[in-house]
Amino acid sequence: MNSPTASTADPSGTLAAAPAARSTRSGPLRAGRRIRRHLPSSPWLFAAPGLLVVGVFSLYPFVSTVVNSFTDRRTLMPGHYVGLANFRELWHDDMFWTGLRNSTLYVLGVVPALVILPLLLALLVQRHIPGIAFFRAAFYTPVVASIVVVGLIWVWMLDDRGLINSVLEAVGVGKVGFLSDQWLLLGSAMAVTVWKGLGYYMIIYLAALANVPRELHEAAAVDGAGAVRRFFTVTVPALRSTMVLVAALSSVSAFKVFSEVYLMAGPSGGPAGEDTTLVMLVQRVGTGLTGRVGYASAISVVVFAVTVVLMLLVLRADRREDA
């Protein structure tokens, strides 16, 4: 005789289906636990290729340079530990002080121009006037051009028989030794660096100018401020952080200058090597079959230390203004 109790108590079969429902819900929960268990290692898998590239091409060369600076290693010879001998030799090396002088002068001559001129250029090309797109492209063209091509063009223009000297002779001024005089050659290289970097920093300033509220200029104009006064009271304060960034980038790049001076002065570094920069000295000392890798590494460590000091000085000046 069949008992009607089960069918009466659970006519829809809910009790029988409950275990199946619980097992169905537990499946995604277990999968979620498994996913969460493996999540901490997943970011490292994505970052591994980038970290590998940084380690091989940046971190390892840096550590190797620091280690070599305390050795007498040469190109084809293993080095031996010599302590601070390379740095003591730097102190008495006249070419090192010449390179340090030229690199420092390069920073003092290039950085102010690359902080101010691109800002003025950005204010000019920001205007919506017919044909301004052409000038934006023209100002940015030197940035994408090869530094070798740019250097050779300027060498041809500044040569004794170049375009500029031909024009000066035609007007009765006479030839100017842009590439034969020590200071004119260094100044010509600075001009090339500024000319090539104008477009790059102009783009940075254009992006920053787009974030300056127009209401500030309108309020200043209502108060009677002219264009020059609005520039110093509205534009410059709003772009101060961008100007600090440009100063930091351009100072590091200027101190490590190589291509412009090398192309215009030649491997010898100009007349009697008086236009040699620190990076040129590293290339001259550390290359070749008998290159002094340890001594060149010591110069490179000094270059790194000075660039870090430059960055800290720029950041400290910015913090002083904030205070």
N, C-alpha and C positions, 0 to 999 in steps of 0.2 A: 504494500500500500504506500503510495507516494505521499510525502508530507508537503502541504501547501505553504509551509513557513517561509522557505527561501524565496519563492516567487512573490509571496505577499509582502515580505519585508523589503525586497529589492526588485520591483517589477521591471526597472529599466536596465538592470545589470551594471549599476554604477560601481558597486563594491568590487565586482570582478574586473572592471576596467581601470580602477584606481592604481593598482600596482603597475600596470602597463604605462599609465600616464606619468607616474613618478619616475619610471625608468627612462621614459622619453625625455623628461625634463632634465634628468641628471646627465644625459649625454652631452648637451651643449655646455653644461657647467664644467664637466671634466675637460672638454676641449678648451674652454676659456682658461681653466687653471693651467693647462699645458702651454697655451699661448703666453700667458702672463709669466710663466716660469722661464720662457726663452726670450722674452722681450729685452732684458738688460743687456744681452750680448748683441742684439741686432744692430744698434747704432754703430758699434765698433766695426761691424762688417761693412757698412756703408762708408765709414771714415777711413778704413784700412788703406785703400788705394791712394788717397790724398796724403795720409800720414807717411806712407812708404815713399812717395815722391819727395815730400818735405825732408824726410830723414836722409834719403840718399843724396839729394842735390843741394840741401841747405845745412842741415844739422851736422852731417858727417864732414863736409868740407870745412865748416867753422871749427869743429873740435880738432880736426887734423891740422888746421892752420895754427891754432893756439899751441898744440903740442909741438909742431915743427919749429915754432919761434924760440923754443928753448933747446934746439939742437943745431948742429952744424951740417945739416943734410944738404946734399947737392942733387942735381938732376939724376945722375946715374950712380949715386953713392948713398948708402944708408947713413943716417946721421947718428951722432952720439950726443948725449946730454951735455950741454955747456952752461946751463943755468942762465944767468942774465947777461951773458957775454954779448949777445947780439944787440940788446938794448943799450949796453954801455958803449958799443961801437956806434950806435945811432947818435949818441950824444956828441961824438967827435966827428961825425960825418958832415962835411959842408954841403953835400948834395941833398942830404935829408933836410937840413934847415932851409935850403933853397926851395925844395919841394913844399915844405910846410908853409913857407912865406907865400908862395904862389897860390897854393890851395886856399889859404886864408884870405888873400886879396880877391880871389875869385868869388868867394862867398860874399865879401863886403861889396863887391861890384855888381853881382848878379841878383842877389836876393831882393834888395829894395826895388829893383826894376821889375822883377817878376811878381812882386806883391802889388805894386801900384799900376803898372801899365796894363796888365790883363783886366783889372777892374774897370779902368777907363774904357778899354776896348769893349768889355761886356756891356757897359752902360750905353755905348754907341750902337752896338748891333742889337740891343734889346728893343730898340724903337721899331715900330711897324711902319716902315716907309718902303716905297717901291724899290726893288732890286737889292734889299738888304740880305736876302738869302745868298746871293752871289758873294757878297763880302764876308758872310759867315764862313762859307766854304773856302774862300780864298785865305782867310786868316788861319783856318785850321789845316790847310794843305801842308805846311812845313812839318806839322806834327807827324803825319803819316809818311812823310818822305824819309828815306834812309839817311842816317847821319853821315855816312860816307859820301853819298851824292851831294848832300847839303854842304859838307866841308869842301869837297872838290870845286863846287860852283863858286863858293866864296874865295877859295884860293885863286881861281882863275880871275875873279873880279878884282882882287886886291893885289895881284902880282904887279911887278914893275911895268909890265907891258899889258896889264889887264884893263878892264873897262873903266874903272874908277880913276886910275892914274892917267889914262888917255883923256878923259874928260878934264881932269885937273890941268893937264898940259895944254889942252885946247883953250882953256880960259886964262892961261898964263900963271897959274899957281906953281907948277912944277911937280915932279914926282914926289910921292911920300912913301917912305919905306915901311909899309904896313906889316910886311912879313920879314923884314930884316932888322927892325929896331925892337929891342927887348920889350919895352912897355907898350908900344903900339901893337905888337903881335899879341900880347896878353889881352889888351883891350879889344882887339879885333875878335879874338876867340870868345870873349865875354859877350860881344855884340851878337855873334852867331848863336850862342846859347840862349840869349834872351829872345832873339828872333824866332828860334825854333820852338821855344817853350810858351810863347804868347798864346797860341791857340789852345793849348792843353789847359792852361789855367783859366783862360777865358771861359771855357765850357764849365769849369767848376764854379766860377762866379755867376754864370748865367743860371745854373741850377739853384744857387743860393738866393739870387735876386728874385726868382719866381716865388720864393717863400716870404718875401718882405711884404707885409700888409699895405695895400694902397691907401688905406684909411690914414696911416701915419703921414704919408706925403700930403694927402688932402688936408689934414688938420694943420700941418705945418704951413701949407700954402695959404690957408685961411688966416693964419696968424701973421702973414706977410713975409714969410721966409722965401727967399729966392732959390734958384737952382743950386748955387754953390753952398748956401747955408743948409739946404735940405740934404745935400750930399754929406756934409760933416756931422749933422745932428740926427739924421735918420738912417741914411744908407750905411755909413761906416760903423756906427754902433750895432746895427743889425747884422752886419757881415764880419764882425770881429772874430768869431770862432773860425769862419772860413779863411780869413786872412792869416790866422795863426796856423791853420793847416797848410796853406800855401807856403808860408814862411818855413815851416818845418820840412816839407817835401823838397822845396827848392834849395834849402841850405844843405841838406844831405846830398842831393844830386850835384850841387856845385862843388862841394868839397871833394867829391869822388870823380871829378871831371877827368876824362881821358881822351875821348875821341876828337873833340874839337881842337884841343891843343896839339895832339899827336898829328892830326892831318895838316894843320897849318904850320906847325913848327918843325915837323919831321921827327924821326926817331931820336935825333940828338937833343931835342928840346930847345930849339932856337939857337941864337948866337951864344956859343960857349956853354950851352945847356942851361942858360939862365931862366928859361921859361918852363923848365921841368916841373911837373906836379908830382904829388906823392904816388898816385896810381901809376903814372908813367915810370916812376922810379922802381916801383914793384915789378912792372913788366920788364924793365931793362935789367934789373938785378937777378930776377928769378927765372928767366927763360934762357934757352940755349943748352948746349950739351954740358956746359960747366956752370949752369945757373945756380946761384946760392939760394936754395929754397928756404933754408932756415932764416937767413937774413931778410929775404923778401917777406916771409911770414911775420917777422917781427914788425916790419913796416906796416903790414896789413893790420896787425893788432892795434897799432897806434892809430891808424885811420879809423878803425871801428870805435876805439875809445873816444876819439875826438867827435865823431858823428853822434855818439850817444850823449856827450856833453852838450853838443849843439841842440839836440832835441830837448834835453832837460832845461836848457836856458830859455828856449822858446816857450815851453810849457810853463815855466816859472814866471816869465813875464806876463803871460796870459792870466795866471792866477793872481798876480799883483794887481792887475787892472780890475779883476772881479772883486778883490778886497776893497 
